[in-house]
């Protein structure tokens, strides 16, 4: 029988291989090498993978880039002359407005005979923002917070956010007279490119009335600022952009999941990607994946879940999922990993956790009740006490979460 001690490092190696397969610099460089991008090039990059994607653009396009604005959540080395602005995530603030304003300014200056190259990755919705109408960034932040705390699905969150913004829903392209090329690293499971960072170059055809309907459906009309509701009630429909342009998703969760499955197989563990559009409640979905895993085969899921937080504890969706499973598999030889590809799970220093049948016992030995930690949404200290948190630091990419579940064969 395969032992836990062998399975854990295989799953972690598969996670590392998944990150490599979705490396934003390499996949962006490969795309730009084969695409036509007339000079002069204006480069706009936003999201957690923006610095890496920008470096790829410099490698591929070199001196044809005459202006480059990069908005991300962390600093990385960039070519000389590239402007890096650090926005705020997961809730936008004034730094996000500085970044969003700089992106719009660059797009406006892009030359009609050249190319506006827009590199989009997950996290861009919060990192760059320009409020619409008379809204303030505080109005948008309060709305984001209300949506997140209500565990609203990410697709519906984006529907609201895009109609409160001058940057989103095609806003960046709307202000530019240059032909546009958009490359995306997607963190939106199964979603269209317009969903990534709320579509700075891609309207999705939704309307302010649709955004109002989301708030109404989740009983949030009285929880968001009154100016938000007023704007959505009076704003005109923007419609779809009638001018097609080249849009390409260069990496997503499916790419990462396939790489993870191949890595498991190369080390003797059969693996299958069972879900490419993981969504819903983290705890429920983790229980389903673990419960449905075929003995002896690694079940892999890619996507992004949510947690309706009801306590004041510390953790994130992956840690909450992992602690849920740790209690369910206690005393067995099963293993479960829930890991973010961006290196950060919630407002913590961990990317997630890998748990096994002994995790709950290790938590108790440390003086913590794992069931109470789960109830109070305090997974981070509990999993830390068990030694099961995974800390990678920022990975430079963001293609959602990767879950791997393994049940031993019954002999």
N, C-alpha and C positions, 0 to 999 in steps of 0.2 A: 504493500500500500504506500502511495506517495505521502510523505509527511509534510506537516505544516511548515517545518523549517526549510523545506525545499520550495514550497509553493510561494511563500512570501517574497523571496528575492526574484523569482521569475515574474511575478506580477509587477513588481517595482521596475524591473528591467523593461517590461512591456510598456509601462508608462513612459519611461525614458525614450524608447524607440518611437512612441507615438508623438512625443514632443519634437523629435528630430524630423519626422515626416511632415509635420505641420510648421516647420521653421519658416517664419515669415520672410526672412531675407532671401533664402534660397528659392522659394516658390515664386516670389515677386520678381526676382532677377530672371528666372527662366521665362516668365511671361513677357517681360519687357524686352528681352532679347529677340523675341520672334514677332513683336508687334511694331507697327509703324507709328512713330511719334514725331511729327514734324517740329522743328525748332522755330522759335524759342519755346522752351517748356517751362511752365509754371507748375510747381509741385505743391500740393496740399495733402498732408497726411494727418489723420486723426485716429486715436484709439490706443489701446495698450501695446499693439504691435507696430505703432507708427515709426519709432526710431529705426527698427530693423528694416522695415519696408522702405524707408527713406534711403538707407544705406544701399539697398539693392538698386534703387532708382539711380543713385549716383554712379554705381558700378556700371549700369547698363547705358545710361544716357550722358554721363559726364558733363562736359562744359555746355551742352545744349540747355541745361537747367539754368535759368537766369534768376529765379526766385524760388525759395523753398520755405514753407511754414509747416512746422511739425508740432502737433499738440498731443501730449501723452500724459501719463501719470508718473513717469520716472525719467531720470536722466540716463542717457547713453551717449557714447562717443558718436559724433556726427561730422560730416564733411564741413570744411570751413565755409562760412557764409550761410549755412542752413540755420534758420531761426527755430529754436526749441522753446516751447511754452508749456509749462506744467499746469494742467487743469485739475479739477477736483473730481473724485470718484469715491463712492457711488452717487453722492448728492452733489449737484453743481453749485458753484459759488462764483464770486467775482473773478477768480482766476480763470474759470471756464468762459466767462464773458470776454476776458482779454484774448483768450485763445480763439474763440469763435469769431470775434471781430477781426482778428488778424487774418483768419482764413478767408473771410468774405472780402477783405481788402485785397488780398492776393488774387483771388478769383476775378475780381473786378479789373485788375491790372493785366490779366492774361491777354496776350496778343491774338487777334482773330486769325492771323496767318500761322500761329503756332499751335500748341496743345496744352490744355489744362489737364494734368495728370492728378487724379485724386485717389489716394490710397486709404482705404477704410478698414478698420478693425474694431472688434468688440470693445466696449467701454466708451466709445466716442460720443454716445448720447449725453453722458454727464460731463465728459472732459471738455467739450466745446459747446458753447451755447450763446445765442443772441435772442433775448426775449422778444416776442412779437407784441405789437400794439403798445399799450401802456403798462404791460406787465414788468415786474422786477424779477431779478434772479431769485429773490426770496420767495416770490409767488411760485416759481417753477420748482424750487427746492422743496417747498411745503407740499406741493402736489406730488412730486416724486416720492417723498416720504410716506404720504398717505397711501399711494399705490403699492409701495413695497410692503408696508405693514399689513395691508389687506390681502397680501399674497395674490395680487392680480397677475395673471399669466403675462409673460413678457411681450407677447404679440399685442395684447390690449394696452399694456403700458406704453408701448411705442406709438399706438394710435393716438393716445392722449398727448404724449410729449411732442410728437411731430407738429401738432396744430397749435402749440404754444410758442413756436420757434420760427425765426427768420432763416435759420441755418438748415434745419431739417426739412424733410419732405421735398427734396429737390432745390432747396434754397441756395445752396452753393453754386449750382449750375445755373440757376435762374438769373443770377447777377452777372454772369460771365458771357462774353461774346466769342470766346474761343471754343473750338472743337474739344470735346471732353473724352477722356479715357478713365474708366473707373475699375480698379482692382480691389478685391475684397478678401480679407481673412475672416471667415464667418464664425460667430459664436451663437448663431440662431439656428437651433436644431430644426431642419426641414423647412426653414423659412426662405423666402425669396431674398435676393440681394438688397431690395429696398428696405428690408427689416434691420439690416446691420447698421448700427449707430443711427437708427431712424432715418436712413436714406438721405444723406446730404446732397446727393446728385440724383436721387430716384424717388419721385412721388409715387405713392402706392395707390392713389385713387380714392383713399378714404377722405372723409369730410369732417368739418368741425362737429356736425351733428352726430357722426359716428363716435367722436371723442366724448361728447356729452352722454351718449348712450352707455359708454363704458363706465363713466362715473356714476350714472344712475343705476346701472345693473349691480354695481358693487356698493351701493348706498353711500357714495362718497361726495355727493353734490353739496352737502353741508359741511364736509370735512376739509374741502379745499378752499383756498381764498376766493372771495366773492368775485374778484376781478377776473379770475380764471373762467368762471362760469359765464360772466358777461361777455368776455372775448369770444368764447366758443358759440354763444348764442347769436353774435352779430357778425362774426368773420365770414367772408365769402369763401365759396369753394375754390380751391386752387386748380383743380383738374389735373390731368396727367400731362406730362411734358411730351409734346408731339414730335420732338426731334430725337430720333434714336441715336444712341452712341454705344461704343463698345463697353460692355460690362462683363467682368469675369470674376468668379469666385476661385481663388487660387489655392485655398486650403479651408477645410472645415472639419467638424467633428467626425465625419465619416472617414476622412483620410486618416485621422489619428486612430480611430477604432480599428481600421483594417491593418494598420501598422502594428498595433498592439496584438491583434490576433496572430499575425505572422510571427511576431517575436515569441509568443507563447509556443506556437507550433515548432519553432526552431529549437526549443529547449525541451521538447518532449511532452508538452501539455496541449492536448487538443483544445481548440478555441473556436467560438462562433460569435459573430456580431448579431445580437438578437434585437437590439433597438438602436436606431440611428436618430430618432426624434424624441429622446427622453424628455419628459416634462411632467408637470403635476407636483403633488406634494412629495417632498423628499423622503419622508418616513414611509409613506405608503408604497411609493415606487421602489424603494430599496428592499422592502419586505417582499414585494412581488418578484423582483429580479432574483433575490437569494432563494426564495421558495421555489421558483421555477427552474433553477439551474439544474441541468442534467448531471448526474454523478460522473466525475472524471473529466468533465468538459468545462472550460472557462467560458462563462457567459459574459459578454461585453455589451455595454450600453453607452451611447454618446448623446449628449444633450445638456439640458439645464433645468433643474427643478426649482421649487420655491419652498419657503418655510413661513407659515403664519405664526410669527413669533408671539408667544404669550407669557414670556418671563423676562427677567433682566439679566440672564446669564450671558456667557461668552461662547461664541461658536460660529458656525456657518452651515450652509445647506449640506455640504459634503460630510462635515463632522457629525451633524445631526443624523444623517442617513447611516453613517458608520456606527454610531452608538446604538441606533435602533437595531441594526443587524447584530451587533455584538451581544445584545441581550437575547436575541432570538436563537443564536447558534451556540450559546454557552454550553460547554461540555462536549462539543463536537470537534471534528477535525476540519471544519469548514473555514474558508478565508474570504474576506470581502475587502475590496479597496474602493474608496470614493475619493477622487482626486481632481482638482481643478487644473486646467492646462495653463492658466495664467500665473500660478504659483501662490495665489492668495484666495482663501476661502472666508468670505465674510470679513469683518473687521479684525482679523487675527493674523498671526505670523505664519500660519500653517496653510498648506494647499489642500489639506484633507487628512485622511487617515487610512491605515490598513489594519483591520481587526481580524481576530480569529476566535476559536472557541474558548480561549483562556483570557480574553480581554476583560470581560466582566469581573472575573475573579481577581485579576491584577488591580482593577480599579477599587474593589472592596478592600484588598490588602493595603491600599494607600489611604484607607479611611473615608472613602467617598462611596455613597450609594448610587450606583449607575442608573437605576430606575428613576430616582429623584432628580439626578442630573439631566436625564432626558425630559422629564416633566417640566423642569424649570429652564429648559433650553440652555443648559450650561455644559455642553459637550466638550468644550475646549479643555478645561482643567481636568476633566475626568479622563479623557483620552491621553492627555499629556502625562497624567499619573501612571497610566498603563504602558507608556513608552511607545504608543502607536501613532502619534502624530507624524506627519511627513512635512518637512520644511525644506523647500527648494530655493526660496527667494524668488524674485520675479523671473519668469522664464522668457519674457520678450514675445510671447505669442498669446493667443486667446481664442480657442476654438471650442469653448464650453467645457463641460465636465466629462470625465471618463470613469466609468464604474466597471469593476471586474469582480465576478462572483464565482467561487469554486466550491463544489461539494465533493467529498471523497467518494470513490466507488465503494459500493457495499459488497463485501466478500464473505 
